[in-house]
Amino acid sequence: MRYTTIQEIHVLGPSSCGPRLAPLMAALLDLEADGSVMDPDLTADITSGVVDVELTVEATEPISALTKAAAALRAAIAAVGEGTPDWETATAAMHVAPEDSADSLLSAA
């Protein structure tokens, strides 16, 4: 089954966020080319350094999808020469939903 995932990451130093987006997207597209992920996309607030990374992955269940998406994102970050210290934090945000119900990732306020 395909799952759409969204992972929120924080780029340290908001002024350095913009220059890091193109290389990160290129690394995600490389992962798409080898079949690891599908439909990568980035949305960023450059002033705060918050980046949402959307990936679609094949998995048997939601937790497997999150694990696969997190590993792919971590690999992409490493591929561009960045590190992931303090990767696992209490403030990280991750969302997962079956691809055909991706609208459920959004909630009405």
Contacts in CASP RR format, 6 or more apart in sequence:
PFRMAT RR
TARGET T0000
AUTHOR 0000-0000-0000
METHOD contacts of the structure
MODEL  1
MRYTTIQEIHVLGPSSCGPRLAPLMAALLDLEADGSVMDPDLTADITSGV
VDVELTVEATEPISALTKAAAALRAAIAAVGEGTPDWETATAAMHVAPED
SADSLLSAA
1 58 0 8 1.000
1 59 0 8 1.000
1 60 0 8 1.000
1 98 0 8 1.000
1 99 0 8 1.000
2 38 0 8 1.000
2 56 0 8 1.000
2 57 0 8 1.000
2 58 0 8 1.000
2 98 0 8 1.000
2 99 0 8 1.000
2 100 0 8 1.000
3 56 0 8 1.000
3 57 0 8 1.000
3 58 0 8 1.000
3 59 0 8 1.000
3 62 0 8 1.000
3 65 0 8 1.000
3 69 0 8 1.000
3 96 0 8 1.000
3 97 0 8 1.000
3 98 0 8 1.000
3 99 0 8 1.000
4 39 0 8 1.000
4 54 0 8 1.000
4 55 0 8 1.000
4 56 0 8 1.000
4 96 0 8 1.000
4 97 0 8 1.000
4 98 0 8 1.000
4 99 0 8 1.000
4 102 0 8 1.000
4 105 0 8 1.000
5 54 0 8 1.000
5 55 0 8 1.000
5 56 0 8 1.000
5 57 0 8 1.000
5 65 0 8 1.000
5 66 0 8 1.000
5 69 0 8 1.000
5 94 0 8 1.000
5 95 0 8 1.000
5 96 0 8 1.000
6 52 0 8 1.000
6 53 0 8 1.000
6 54 0 8 1.000
6 93 0 8 1.000
6 94 0 8 1.000
6 95 0 8 1.000
6 96 0 8 1.000
6 105 0 8 1.000
7 52 0 8 1.000
7 53 0 8 1.000
7 55 0 8 1.000
7 69 0 8 1.000
7 70 0 8 1.000
7 73 0 8 1.000
7 92 0 8 1.000
7 93 0 8 1.000
7 94 0 8 1.000
8 50 0 8 1.000
8 51 0 8 1.000
8 52 0 8 1.000
8 53 0 8 1.000
8 92 0 8 1.000
8 93 0 8 1.000
8 94 0 8 1.000
9 50 0 8 1.000
9 51 0 8 1.000
9 53 0 8 1.000
9 73 0 8 1.000
9 77 0 8 1.000
9 92 0 8 1.000
10 49 0 8 1.000
10 50 0 8 1.000
10 51 0 8 1.000
11 17 0 8 1.000
11 18 0 8 1.000
11 20 0 8 1.000
11 49 0 8 1.000
11 50 0 8 1.000
11 51 0 8 1.000
13 49 0 8 1.000
14 46 0 8 1.000
14 47 0 8 1.000
14 48 0 8 1.000
14 49 0 8 1.000
17 44 0 8 1.000
17 46 0 8 1.000
17 49 0 8 1.000
17 51 0 8 1.000
18 44 0 8 1.000
18 46 0 8 1.000
20 80 0 8 1.000
20 82 0 8 1.000
21 42 0 8 1.000
21 44 0 8 1.000
21 51 0 8 1.000
23 80 0 8 1.000
24 42 0 8 1.000
24 51 0 8 1.000
24 53 0 8 1.000
24 76 0 8 1.000
24 77 0 8 1.000
24 80 0 8 1.000
25 40 0 8 1.000
25 42 0 8 1.000
26 80 0 8 1.000
27 75 0 8 1.000
27 76 0 8 1.000
27 77 0 8 1.000
27 79 0 8 1.000
27 80 0 8 1.000
28 37 0 8 1.000
28 40 0 8 1.000
28 42 0 8 1.000
28 53 0 8 1.000
28 55 0 8 1.000
28 72 0 8 1.000
28 73 0 8 1.000
28 76 0 8 1.000
29 40 0 8 1.000
30 76 0 8 1.000
30 79 0 8 1.000
31 37 0 8 1.000
31 40 0 8 1.000
31 72 0 8 1.000
31 75 0 8 1.000
31 76 0 8 1.000
32 38 0 8 1.000
32 39 0 8 1.000
32 40 0 8 1.000
36 57 0 8 1.000
36 68 0 8 1.000
36 72 0 8 1.000
36 75 0 8 1.000
37 55 0 8 1.000
37 56 0 8 1.000
37 57 0 8 1.000
37 69 0 8 1.000
37 72 0 8 1.000
38 55 0 8 1.000
38 56 0 8 1.000
38 57 0 8 1.000
39 54 0 8 1.000
39 55 0 8 1.000
39 56 0 8 1.000
40 53 0 8 1.000
40 54 0 8 1.000
40 55 0 8 1.000
41 53 0 8 1.000
41 54 0 8 1.000
41 55 0 8 1.000
42 51 0 8 1.000
42 52 0 8 1.000
42 53 0 8 1.000
42 54 0 8 1.000
43 51 0 8 1.000
43 52 0 8 1.000
43 54 0 8 1.000
44 50 0 8 1.000
44 51 0 8 1.000
44 52 0 8 1.000
45 51 0 8 1.000
53 73 0 8 1.000
55 69 0 8 1.000
55 72 0 8 1.000
55 73 0 8 1.000
56 99 0 8 1.000
57 65 0 8 1.000
57 68 0 8 1.000
57 69 0 8 1.000
57 72 0 8 1.000
58 68 0 8 1.000
59 65 0 8 1.000
59 67 0 8 1.000
59 68 0 8 1.000
62 96 0 8 1.000
62 97 0 8 1.000
65 96 0 8 1.000
66 94 0 8 1.000
66 96 0 8 1.000
69 94 0 8 1.000
69 96 0 8 1.000
70 94 0 8 1.000
74 84 0 8 1.000
74 87 0 8 1.000
77 83 0 8 1.000
77 84 0 8 1.000
78 84 0 8 1.000
95 105 0 8 1.000
97 104 0 8 1.000
97 105 0 8 1.000
END
